[in-house]
Amino acid sequence: MERTIYVAIVALAAMLVGCDRAAEKMAELYPTEPITLAIPPGYEIAIDGKPAKVFGRSQCPKEDATMRFLFGPSSLDRFSDCVVITPTDKEVQARVAVGGRLTDETWAVEREKNRVSLSRPGGLPVVSYDAVRFNLGK
């Protein structure tokens, strides 16, 4: 278990700093089963450079030790409005709150090796608002 957490942290760090070759090497050395991902209710994505809250329609998964270690404690399992992405999903349903309006969207799920990316209608990538704010220096 400790080795798995260590490998996950090193791989995550490598991907965040743009070391694609390091992340690929880690994936070769320590192949893992695909995991279910969950976007918590109220998570902010960027739409036209502005924050928009995201909600889903799925029961949030129970917290496990690895996720608690990586992302801190959370009690999402009592909520039923997560966007849950299973290893076999090709698309997911999301609800996006922009300017006081809640809009239903279907997001495409794209996988490349150990990476998962999401695209909004029209092919626009789903991007964390924090990433946009950080890049803009706000």
Secondary structure, 3 states (H helix, E strand, C coil): CHHHHHHHHHHHHHHHCCCHHHHHHHHHHCCCCCCCEEECCCEEEEECCEEEEEECCECCCCCCHHHHHHHCCCCHHHCCCEEEECCCCCEEEEEEEECCEEEEEEEEEEEECCEEEEECHHHCECCEHHHHHHHHCC
